[in-house]
Amino acid sequence: MKLQTGTSLPAFSTIDVYGNTISSEKLRGKKILISFFRGASCPFCNLHIRDILRSNLNTDDLTMVFFFTSSQEEILQHTNNSKTNFRLIADPNLKYYNLFGIEKSRAGMFKAMFRIKRFIRIFSEGLFSMRSMMDIPTVPADFLINEQGNIERVYYGKDYGDHLPIDEIRRWVGKPISLG
C-alpha cells in the first residue's frame, strides 16, 4: 500500500552496504530523503544520483538513504567500493520496497525512454548498461521526512527516470535553488 503525506515513517532497521546499522529510530531528529531506485546498474538511477551529487546537497543538511534492488556486492561494485555520503541499502528481496508501497512496471522503462533529453544524457555520460535490463522493474519513489519522523512529501514516480525534482528537495531543506 502506498504511503501518504502526514503519516509516520514506517519502522525499519537494517544494515547498509558498509556494515552500519540504520533504522527509522536512529534517523529521528534529522531531515531525511529516502529514495528507492531500481538496480545499481540502472542508467536512469545513476543519472539522478549524479544530479544529486552536482546539486551540492550535503549530509549536514539532509540524511540521504537510498535503497536498491541490487545485492550489496553489486552496489559496492558500482560505487567502486568508495564510501559515499549516502546510506546505501541493498534490498534484493524487496522487503522495504513492499513496506513503502513501491510498484513494479515494465512499461516504466518504455515511458522513460521517451524522455529524450534524459536518454541522450545517459548515453553522453556513459551510463547506459545492458545489465540494467535484468533489474527488477521497480518504479522510483522518494520521501521527505521531517525531524519528528513524519512524512512531509511522498513522490511515486511514473517511470524509471521519474524522481522528485532536486530543486523541490533543496527548497524543503532550506537551500537556495541552483541556477546551474
N, CA and C atoms as a LAMMPS dump frame, in Angstrom:
ITEM: TIMESTEP
0
ITEM: NUMBER OF ATOMS
540
ITEM: BOX BOUNDS ff ff ff
-5.0000000000000000e+02 5.0000000000000000e+02
-5.0000000000000000e+02 5.0000000000000000e+02
-5.0000000000000000e+02 5.0000000000000000e+02
ITEM: ATOMS id mol type element x y z
1 1 1 N 0.838 -1.173 0
2 1 2 C 0 0 0
3 1 3 C 0.893 1.25 0
4 2 1 N 0.548 2.217 -0.828
5 2 2 C 1.327 3.445 -0.908
6 2 3 C 1.211 4.25 0.385
7 3 1 N 2.317 4.889 0.747
8 3 2 C 2.326 5.743 1.93
9 3 3 C 1.717 7.097 1.595
10 4 1 N 1.305 7.809 2.621
11 4 2 C 0.658 9.104 2.454
12 4 3 C 1.417 10.188 3.215
13 5 1 N 1.34 11.403 2.708
14 5 2 C 1.875 12.56 3.406
15 5 3 C 1.163 12.685 4.752
16 6 1 N 1.919 13.057 5.786
17 6 2 C 1.339 13.235 7.108
18 6 3 C 1.416 12.003 7.991
19 7 1 N 1.791 10.875 7.416
20 7 2 C 1.924 9.666 8.229
21 7 3 C 3.348 9.561 8.772
22 8 1 N 3.536 8.676 9.708
23 8 2 C 4.862 8.458 10.283
24 8 3 C 5.702 7.571 9.37
25 9 1 N 7.004 7.794 9.429
26 9 2 C 7.94 6.936 8.725
27 9 3 C 7.762 5.514 9.247
28 10 1 N 7.578 4.526 8.342
29 10 2 C 7.451 3.144 8.823
30 10 3 C 8.695 2.717 9.597
31 11 1 N 8.497 1.953 10.635
32 11 2 C 9.614 1.465 11.444
33 11 3 C 10.409 0.446 10.638
34 12 1 N 11.735 0.632 10.629
35 12 2 C 12.615 -0.327 9.974
36 12 3 C 13.988 -0.278 10.609
37 13 1 N 14.714 -1.357 10.442
38 13 2 C 16.098 -1.43 10.894
39 13 3 C 16.818 -2.384 9.959
40 14 1 N 17.962 -1.948 9.44
41 14 2 C 18.717 -2.762 8.501
42 14 3 C 20.19 -2.373 8.563
43 15 1 N 20.982 -2.995 7.749
44 15 2 C 22.412 -2.722 7.659
45 15 3 C 22.683 -2.154 6.266
46 16 1 N 23.447 -1.042 6.197
47 16 2 C 23.783 -0.508 4.877
48 16 3 C 24.927 -1.319 4.263
49 17 1 N 25.312 -0.996 3.034
50 17 2 C 26.321 -1.803 2.33
51 17 3 C 27.703 -1.701 2.955
52 18 1 N 27.913 -0.747 3.868
53 18 2 C 29.199 -0.591 4.537
54 18 3 C 29.214 -1.252 5.915
55 19 1 N 28.09 -1.911 6.287
56 19 2 C 28.022 -2.611 7.566
57 19 3 C 27.496 -1.787 8.721
58 20 1 N 27.001 -0.579 8.448
59 20 2 C 26.459 0.287 9.503
60 20 3 C 24.97 0.017 9.703
61 21 1 N 24.545 -0.007 10.956
62 21 2 C 23.124 -0.168 11.246
63 21 3 C 22.413 1.152 10.957
64 22 1 N 21.281 1.046 10.309
65 22 2 C 20.45 2.214 10.051
66 22 3 C 19.016 1.839 10.4
67 23 1 N 18.35 2.746 11.096
68 23 2 C 16.965 2.47 11.49
69 23 3 C 16.173 3.769 11.485
70 24 1 N 14.872 3.6 11.401
71 24 2 C 13.993 4.766 11.44
72 24 3 C 14.171 5.5 12.768
73 25 1 N 14.412 4.775 13.828
74 25 2 C 14.594 5.399 15.143
75 25 3 C 15.882 6.22 15.198
76 26 1 N 16.979 5.695 14.642
77 26 2 C 18.256 6.419 14.644
78 26 3 C 18.21 7.674 13.774
79 27 1 N 17.293 7.703 12.805
80 27 2 C 17.202 8.84 11.892
81 27 3 C 16.404 10.006 12.473
82 28 1 N 15.648 9.756 13.521
83 28 2 C 14.844 10.836 14.122
84 28 3 C 15.733 12.006 14.507
85 29 1 N 15.183 13.211 14.37
86 29 2 C 15.928 14.415 14.705
87 29 3 C 16.659 15.02 13.513
88 30 1 N 16.549 14.37 12.344
89 30 2 C 17.216 14.845 11.133
90 30 3 C 16.201 14.927 10.002
91 31 1 N 16.456 15.81 9.055
92 31 2 C 15.683 15.801 7.82
93 31 3 C 16.217 14.658 6.967
94 32 1 N 15.304 13.906 6.37
95 32 2 C 15.689 12.69 5.664
96 32 3 C 15.069 12.661 4.276
97 33 1 N 15.876 12.251 3.303
98 33 2 C 15.383 11.891 1.978
99 33 3 C 15.578 10.394 1.849
100 34 1 N 14.484 9.666 1.67
101 34 2 C 14.564 8.234 1.389
102 34 3 C 14.15 8.065 -0.061
103 35 1 N 15.033 7.437 -0.84
104 35 2 C 14.759 7.204 -2.259
105 35 3 C 14.896 5.724 -2.57
106 36 1 N 13.988 5.268 -3.403
107 36 2 C 14.011 3.89 -3.886
108 36 3 C 14.364 3.912 -5.364
109 37 1 N 15.407 3.146 -5.696
110 37 2 C 15.889 3.046 -7.065
111 37 3 C 15.695 1.623 -7.553
112 38 1 N 15.968 1.422 -8.831
113 38 2 C 15.996 0.052 -9.35
114 38 3 C 17.345 -0.54 -8.939
115 39 1 N 18.013 -1.2 -9.841
116 39 2 C 19.307 -1.802 -9.545
117 39 3 C 20.437 -0.798 -9.638
118 40 1 N 21.59 -1.18 -9.128
119 40 2 C 22.76 -0.305 -9.125
120 40 3 C 23.235 0.027 -10.533
121 41 1 N 22.867 -0.79 -11.512
122 41 2 C 23.29 -0.527 -12.887
123 41 3 C 22.272 0.294 -13.684
124 42 1 N 21.172 0.67 -13.078
125 42 2 C 20.112 1.408 -13.781
126 42 3 C 20.636 2.771 -14.241
127 43 1 N 20.644 3.042 -15.543
128 43 2 C 21.167 4.319 -16.027
129 43 3 C 20.338 5.519 -15.571
130 44 1 N 19.035 5.372 -15.474
131 44 2 C 18.189 6.474 -15.018
132 44 3 C 18.48 6.8 -13.551
133 45 1 N 18.679 5.746 -12.759
134 45 2 C 19.006 5.921 -11.34
135 45 3 C 20.356 6.599 -11.176
136 46 1 N 21.347 6.123 -11.923
137 46 2 C 22.686 6.689 -11.818
138 46 3 C 22.727 8.136 -12.283
139 47 1 N 21.933 8.485 -13.268
140 47 2 C 21.854 9.877 -13.708
141 47 3 C 21.269 10.753 -12.6
142 48 1 N 20.226 10.263 -11.945
143 48 2 C 19.615 11.027 -10.852
144 48 3 C 20.604 11.204 -9.698
145 49 1 N 21.342 10.159 -9.367
146 49 2 C 22.33 10.257 -8.288
147 49 3 C 23.425 11.256 -8.664
148 50 1 N 23.866 11.248 -9.914
149 50 2 C 24.845 12.254 -10.361
150 50 3 C 24.297 13.661 -10.201
151 51 1 N 23.031 13.833 -10.55
152 51 2 C 22.418 15.157 -10.415
153 51 3 C 22.348 15.582 -8.947
154 52 1 N 22.081 14.645 -8.054
155 52 2 C 22.077 14.956 -6.622
156 52 3 C 23.477 15.37 -6.18
157 53 1 N 24.484 14.633 -6.622
158 53 2 C 25.864 14.979 -6.274
159 53 3 C 26.227 16.377 -6.769
160 54 1 N 25.801 16.709 -7.964
161 54 2 C 26.095 18.023 -8.547
162 54 3 C 25.302 19.143 -7.884
163 55 1 N 24.242 18.798 -7.175
164 55 2 C 23.365 19.809 -6.574
165 55 3 C 23.937 20.401 -5.288
166 56 1 N 25 19.821 -4.785
167 56 2 C 25.64 20.272 -3.546
168 56 3 C 24.769 20.109 -2.309
169 57 1 N 23.791 19.219 -2.348
170 57 2 C 23.096 18.853 -1.112
171 57 3 C 24.121 18.101 -0.282
172 58 1 N 24.184 18.372 0.99
173 58 2 C 25.156 17.626 1.784
174 58 3 C 24.518 17.036 3.019
175 59 1 N 25.257 16.144 3.636
176 59 2 C 24.708 15.393 4.76
177 59 3 C 24.621 16.205 6.042
178 60 1 N 25.134 17.433 6.053
179 60 2 C 24.921 18.296 7.219
180 60 3 C 23.476 18.775 7.258
181 61 1 N 22.875 18.932 6.083
182 61 2 C 21.513 19.441 5.966
183 61 3 C 20.469 18.337 5.838
184 62 1 N 20.904 17.201 5.35
185 62 2 C 19.958 16.17 4.952
186 62 3 C 20.623 14.799 5.008
187 63 1 N 19.959 13.84 5.633
188 63 2 C 20.417 12.453 5.598
189 63 3 C 19.738 11.784 4.419
190 64 1 N 20.55 11.213 3.531
191 64 2 C 20.013 10.574 2.332
192 64 3 C 20.176 9.063 2.435
193 65 1 N 19.058 8.349 2.312
194 65 2 C 19.026 6.895 2.414
195 65 3 C 18.496 6.365 1.088
196 66 1 N 19.336 5.594 0.388
197 66 2 C 18.984 5.101 -0.942
198 66 3 C 18.896 3.581 -0.926
199 67 1 N 17.732 3.059 -1.311
200 67 2 C 17.501 1.625 -1.417
201 67 3 C 17.659 1.191 -2.868
202 68 1 N 18.252 0.008 -3.058
203 68 2 C 18.423 -0.571 -4.386
204 68 3 C 17.946 -2.016 -4.37
205 69 1 N 17.473 -2.481 -5.506
206 69 2 C 17.064 -3.88 -5.635
207 69 3 C 18.269 -4.791 -5.814
208 70 1 N 19.443 -4.235 -5.933
209 70 2 C 20.681 -4.989 -6.144
210 70 3 C 21.213 -5.58 -4.847
211 71 1 N 22.155 -6.501 -5.016
212 71 2 C 22.863 -7.066 -3.868
213 71 3 C 23.898 -6.068 -3.362
214 72 1 N 24.386 -6.3 -2.159
215 72 2 C 25.44 -5.466 -1.586
216 72 3 C 26.657 -5.447 -2.507
217 73 1 N 27.026 -6.6 -3.038
218 73 2 C 28.196 -6.698 -3.902
219 73 3 C 28.036 -5.836 -5.155
220 74 1 N 26.856 -5.888 -5.771
221 74 2 C 26.604 -5.08 -6.967
222 74 3 C 26.697 -3.585 -6.673
223 75 1 N 26.119 -3.173 -5.568
224 75 2 C 26.148 -1.753 -5.206
225 75 3 C 27.591 -1.304 -4.988
226 76 1 N 28.359 -2.082 -4.241
227 76 2 C 29.751 -1.723 -3.995
228 76 3 C 30.556 -1.705 -5.287
229 77 1 N 30.246 -2.594 -6.183
230 77 2 C 30.928 -2.621 -7.481
231 77 3 C 30.655 -1.336 -8.259
232 78 1 N 29.416 -0.852 -8.222
233 78 2 C 29.055 0.362 -8.96
234 78 3 C 29.547 1.639 -8.287
235 79 1 N 29.863 1.567 -7.007
236 79 2 C 30.434 2.742 -6.334
237 79 3 C 31.953 2.625 -6.259
238 80 1 N 32.497 1.605 -6.925
239 80 2 C 33.946 1.34 -6.902
240 80 3 C 34.468 1.174 -5.48
241 81 1 N 33.626 0.601 -4.618
242 81 2 C 33.968 0.358 -3.214
243 81 3 C 34.359 1.619 -2.456
244 82 1 N 33.987 2.783 -2.978
245 82 2 C 34.314 4.022 -2.256
246 82 3 C 33.1 4.465 -1.447
247 83 1 N 33.364 4.946 -0.241
248 83 2 C 32.268 5.397 0.625
249 83 3 C 31.61 6.63 0.027
250 84 1 N 30.313 6.735 0.229
251 84 2 C 29.562 7.891 -0.239
252 84 3 C 28.937 8.591 0.963
253 85 1 N 28.362 9.749 0.72
254 85 2 C 27.628 10.456 1.77
255 85 3 C 26.205 9.932 1.91
256 86 1 N 25.842 8.985 1.062
257 86 2 C 24.51 8.401 1.096
258 86 3 C 24.559 7.106 1.888
259 87 1 N 23.457 6.784 2.528
260 87 2 C 23.313 5.472 3.156
261 87 3 C 22.741 4.558 2.078
262 88 1 N 23.512 3.621 1.592
263 88 2 C 23.12 2.732 0.505
264 88 3 C 22.686 1.394 1.081
265 89 1 N 21.481 0.977 0.702
266 89 2 C 20.921 -0.245 1.273
267 89 3 C 20.519 -1.203 0.159
268 90 1 N 21.029 -2.416 0.261
269 90 2 C 20.671 -3.486 -0.67
270 90 3 C 19.376 -4.138 -0.188
271 91 1 N 18.416 -4.259 -1.101
272 91 2 C 17.134 -4.885 -0.751
273 91 3 C 16.654 -5.754 -1.918
274 92 1 N 17.449 -6.774 -2.303
275 92 2 C 17.069 -7.594 -3.452
276 92 3 C 15.796 -8.409 -3.236
277 93 1 N 15.395 -8.606 -1.991
278 93 2 C 14.162 -9.344 -1.701
279 93 3 C 12.946 -8.428 -1.582
280 94 1 N 13.164 -7.127 -1.758
281 94 2 C 12.102 -6.107 -1.788
282 94 3 C 11.34 -5.951 -0.473
283 95 1 N 11.963 -6.305 0.634
284 95 2 C 11.31 -6.17 1.934
285 95 3 C 10.874 -4.723 2.182
286 96 1 N 11.784 -3.785 1.975
287 96 2 C 11.478 -2.372 2.243
288 96 3 C 10.709 -1.738 1.091
289 97 1 N 10.888 -2.235 -0.115
290 97 2 C 10.097 -1.774 -1.254
291 97 3 C 8.621 -2.056 -0.975
292 98 1 N 8.337 -3.242 -0.46
293 98 2 C 6.953 -3.589 -0.116
294 98 3 C 6.447 -2.75 1.05
295 99 1 N 7.29 -2.517 2.055
296 99 2 C 6.895 -1.718 3.217
297 99 3 C 6.495 -0.296 2.8
298 100 1 N 7.19 0.257 1.808
299 100 2 C 6.924 1.624 1.357
300 100 3 C 5.963 1.69 0.159
301 101 1 N 5.446 0.571 -0.275
302 101 2 C 4.456 0.558 -1.351
303 101 3 C 5.023 0.854 -2.732
304 102 1 N 6.254 0.435 -2.987
305 102 2 C 6.896 0.691 -4.276
306 102 3 C 6.332 -0.283 -5.308
307 103 1 N 6.003 0.252 -6.474
308 103 2 C 5.386 -0.551 -7.525
309 103 3 C 6.406 -1.053 -8.541
310 104 1 N 5.985 -2.068 -9.29
311 104 2 C 6.776 -2.596 -10.401
312 104 3 C 6.037 -2.261 -11.693
313 105 1 N 6.826 -1.996 -12.75
314 105 2 C 6.21 -1.71 -14.038
315 105 3 C 7.244 -1.819 -15.144
316 106 1 N 7.075 -2.802 -16.016
317 106 2 C 7.942 -2.9 -17.204
318 106 3 C 7.659 -1.725 -18.141
319 107 1 N 6.425 -1.26 -18.162
320 107 2 C 6.072 -0.119 -19.012
321 107 3 C 6.836 1.131 -18.591
322 108 1 N 7.264 1.185 -17.322
323 108 2 C 8.028 2.318 -16.825
324 108 3 C 9.312 2.547 -17.595
325 109 1 N 9.92 1.463 -18.099
326 109 2 C 11.139 1.595 -18.886
327 109 3 C 10.837 2.304 -20.208
328 110 1 N 9.779 1.888 -20.861
329 110 2 C 9.447 2.473 -22.155
330 110 3 C 9.028 3.935 -22.02
331 111 1 N 8.295 4.245 -20.962
332 111 2 C 7.915 5.64 -20.722
333 111 3 C 9.159 6.502 -20.518
334 112 1 N 10.138 5.965 -19.777
335 112 2 C 11.368 6.717 -19.504
336 112 3 C 12.154 6.974 -20.784
337 113 1 N 12.1 6.045 -21.716
338 113 2 C 12.844 6.207 -22.972
339 113 3 C 12.334 7.388 -23.795
340 114 1 N 11.105 7.8 -23.55
341 114 2 C 10.546 8.94 -24.283
342 114 3 C 10.957 10.279 -23.685
343 115 1 N 11.702 10.235 -22.617
344 115 2 C 12.304 11.455 -22.067
345 115 3 C 13.628 11.638 -22.826
346 116 1 N 13.525 12.126 -24.024
347 116 2 C 14.634 12.134 -24.976
348 116 3 C 15.875 12.835 -24.421
349 117 1 N 15.733 14.012 -23.833
350 117 2 C 16.899 14.729 -23.314
351 117 3 C 17.622 13.91 -22.25
352 118 1 N 16.863 13.292 -21.388
353 118 2 C 17.456 12.475 -20.332
354 118 3 C 18.15 11.248 -20.938
355 119 1 N 17.51 10.654 -21.914
356 119 2 C 18.08 9.473 -22.558
357 119 3 C 19.401 9.826 -23.261
358 120 1 N 19.449 10.979 -23.886
359 120 2 C 20.693 11.435 -24.533
360 120 3 C 21.78 11.648 -23.485
361 121 1 N 21.43 12.243 -22.345
362 121 2 C 22.407 12.44 -21.264
363 121 3 C 22.96 11.11 -20.759
364 122 1 N 22.112 10.106 -20.666
365 122 2 C 22.555 8.788 -20.206
366 122 3 C 23.664 8.27 -21.114
367 123 1 N 23.457 8.373 -22.42
368 123 2 C 24.47 7.898 -23.359
369 123 3 C 25.701 8.791 -23.351
370 124 1 N 25.5 10.101 -23.328
371 124 2 C 26.645 11.014 -23.382
372 124 3 C 27.502 10.944 -22.116
373 125 1 N 26.905 10.574 -20.982
374 125 2 C 27.668 10.453 -19.732
375 125 3 C 28.135 9.02 -19.474
376 126 1 N 27.919 8.136 -20.459
377 126 2 C 28.416 6.767 -20.352
378 126 3 C 27.721 5.921 -19.308
379 127 1 N 26.448 6.171 -19.067
380 127 2 C 25.726 5.461 -18.01
381 127 3 C 24.899 4.274 -18.497
382 128 1 N 24.766 4.121 -19.814
383 128 2 C 23.918 3.038 -20.315
384 128 3 C 24.53 1.689 -19.971
385 129 1 N 23.695 0.752 -19.553
386 129 2 C 24.144 -0.585 -19.183
387 129 3 C 23.092 -1.604 -19.604
388 130 1 N 23.513 -2.577 -20.391
389 130 2 C 22.592 -3.657 -20.769
390 130 3 C 22.198 -4.478 -19.534
391 131 1 N 23.072 -4.521 -18.545
392 131 2 C 22.791 -5.251 -17.31
393 131 3 C 21.502 -4.744 -16.663
394 132 1 N 21.242 -3.459 -16.815
395 132 2 C 20.062 -2.872 -16.177
396 132 3 C 18.754 -3.454 -16.711
397 133 1 N 18.806 -4.043 -17.891
398 133 2 C 17.596 -4.645 -18.459
399 133 3 C 17.124 -5.84 -17.615
400 134 1 N 18.043 -6.389 -16.817
401 134 2 C 17.719 -7.543 -15.983
402 134 3 C 17.264 -7.146 -14.575
403 135 1 N 17.376 -5.865 -14.244
404 135 2 C 16.988 -5.407 -12.911
405 135 3 C 15.492 -5.596 -12.676
406 136 1 N 15.136 -5.745 -11.432
407 136 2 C 13.723 -5.83 -11.064
408 136 3 C 13.06 -4.519 -11.499
409 137 1 N 11.922 -4.576 -12.158
410 137 2 C 11.315 -3.38 -12.753
411 137 3 C 10.558 -2.475 -11.773
412 138 1 N 11.211 -2.1 -10.687
413 138 2 C 10.561 -1.193 -9.742
414 138 3 C 10.585 0.228 -10.285
415 139 1 N 9.585 0.982 -9.917
416 139 2 C 9.495 2.389 -10.306
417 139 3 C 9.964 3.212 -9.104
418 140 1 N 10.781 4.244 -9.333
419 140 2 C 11.341 5.008 -8.213
420 140 3 C 10.278 5.679 -7.337
421 141 1 N 10.693 5.969 -6.125
422 141 2 C 9.85 6.729 -5.198
423 141 3 C 10.768 7.488 -4.248
424 142 1 N 10.293 8.647 -3.801
425 142 2 C 11.064 9.497 -2.904
426 142 3 C 10.164 9.982 -1.77
427 143 1 N 10.767 10.095 -0.582
428 143 2 C 10.035 10.511 0.604
429 143 3 C 10.86 11.531 1.365
430 144 1 N 10.256 12.656 1.72
431 144 2 C 10.901 13.658 2.563
432 144 3 C 10.295 13.543 3.951
433 145 1 N 11.169 13.272 4.924
434 145 2 C 10.717 13.038 6.294
435 145 3 C 11.308 14.107 7.205
436 146 1 N 10.463 14.717 8.026
437 146 2 C 10.937 15.787 8.917
438 146 3 C 11.627 15.208 10.156
439 147 1 N 12.122 16.099 10.984
440 147 2 C 12.891 15.719 12.166
441 147 3 C 12.078 14.905 13.18
442 148 1 N 10.76 15.038 13.15
443 148 2 C 9.896 14.287 14.064
444 148 3 C 9.538 12.9 13.521
445 149 1 N 10 12.582 12.316
446 149 2 C 9.718 11.271 11.736
447 149 3 C 8.425 11.211 10.955
448 150 1 N 7.89 12.377 10.57
449 150 2 C 6.659 12.413 9.785
450 150 3 C 6.974 12.658 8.313
451 151 1 N 6.24 11.985 7.463
452 151 2 C 6.445 12.131 6.027
453 151 3 C 5.785 13.429 5.574
454 152 1 N 6.593 14.339 5.045
455 152 2 C 6.075 15.621 4.559
456 152 3 C 5.824 15.623 3.054
457 153 1 N 6.503 14.747 2.335
458 153 2 C 6.312 14.701 0.876
459 153 3 C 6.487 13.271 0.417
460 154 1 N 5.535 12.809 -0.372
461 154 2 C 5.571 11.483 -0.973
462 154 3 C 5.586 11.681 -2.481
463 155 1 N 6.488 11.006 -3.157
464 155 2 C 6.562 11.109 -4.613
465 155 3 C 6.795 9.721 -5.195
466 156 1 N 5.754 9.158 -5.814
467 156 2 C 5.873 7.878 -6.51
468 156 3 C 6.042 8.191 -7.995
469 157 1 N 7.171 7.766 -8.568
470 157 2 C 7.467 8.045 -9.962
471 157 3 C 6.52 7.343 -10.917
472 158 1 N 6.482 7.868 -12.139
473 158 2 C 5.632 7.289 -13.186
474 158 3 C 6.422 6.415 -14.147
475 159 1 N 7.758 6.571 -14.137
476 159 2 C 8.622 5.761 -14.991
477 159 3 C 9.986 5.637 -14.334
478 160 1 N 10.891 4.899 -14.962
479 160 2 C 12.192 4.598 -14.346
480 160 3 C 13.035 5.833 -14.068
481 161 1 N 12.774 6.921 -14.744
482 161 2 C 13.567 8.132 -14.548
483 161 3 C 12.844 9.239 -13.805
484 162 1 N 11.704 8.937 -13.226
485 162 2 C 10.868 9.964 -12.608
486 162 3 C 11.071 10.009 -11.099
487 163 1 N 11.859 10.99 -10.654
488 163 2 C 12.114 11.211 -9.231
489 163 3 C 11.626 12.599 -8.832
490 164 1 N 11.521 12.808 -7.55
491 164 2 C 11.206 14.119 -7
492 164 3 C 12.245 15.108 -7.52
493 165 1 N 11.831 16.24 -8.075
494 165 2 C 12.805 17.209 -8.589
495 165 3 C 13.765 17.684 -7.491
496 166 1 N 15.027 17.768 -7.84
497 166 2 C 16.054 18.162 -6.879
498 166 3 C 15.8 19.566 -6.342
499 167 1 N 15.301 20.471 -7.171
500 167 2 C 15.003 21.817 -6.673
501 167 3 C 13.948 21.789 -5.572
502 168 1 N 13.004 20.864 -5.65
503 168 2 C 11.998 20.743 -4.586
504 168 3 C 12.651 20.25 -3.287
505 169 1 N 13.602 19.332 -3.419
506 169 2 C 14.331 18.856 -2.239
507 169 3 C 15.119 20.009 -1.632
508 170 1 N 15.791 20.795 -2.472
509 170 2 C 16.579 21.939 -1.996
510 170 3 C 15.7 22.939 -1.245
511 171 1 N 14.527 23.243 -1.797
512 171 2 C 13.612 24.176 -1.127
513 171 3 C 13.195 23.626 0.23
514 172 1 N 12.884 22.336 0.283
515 172 2 C 12.434 21.705 1.523
516 172 3 C 13.53 21.755 2.582
517 173 1 N 14.765 21.531 2.174
518 173 2 C 15.897 21.573 3.111
519 173 3 C 16.194 22.989 3.524
520 174 1 N 15.781 23.958 2.701
521 174 2 C 16.06 25.367 3.005
522 174 3 C 17.297 25.885 2.316
523 175 1 N 17.702 25.219 1.231
524 175 2 C 18.86 25.632 0.449
525 175 3 C 18.398 26.45 -0.74
526 176 1 N 19.192 27.449 -1.151
527 176 2 C 18.829 28.185 -2.359
528 176 3 C 18.858 27.266 -3.571
529 177 1 N 17.99 27.546 -4.506
530 177 2 C 17.933 26.752 -5.73
531 177 3 C 19.075 27.168 -6.633
532 178 1 N 19.799 26.182 -7.144
533 178 2 C 20.93 26.489 -8.025
534 178 3 C 20.404 26.885 -9.393
535 179 1 N 21.102 27.783 -10.033
536 179 2 C 20.718 28.225 -11.36
537 179 3 C 21.445 27.433 -12.442
538 180 1 N 22.326 26.521 -12.047
539 180 2 C 23.145 25.779 -12.996
540 180 3 C 22.528 24.583 -13.503
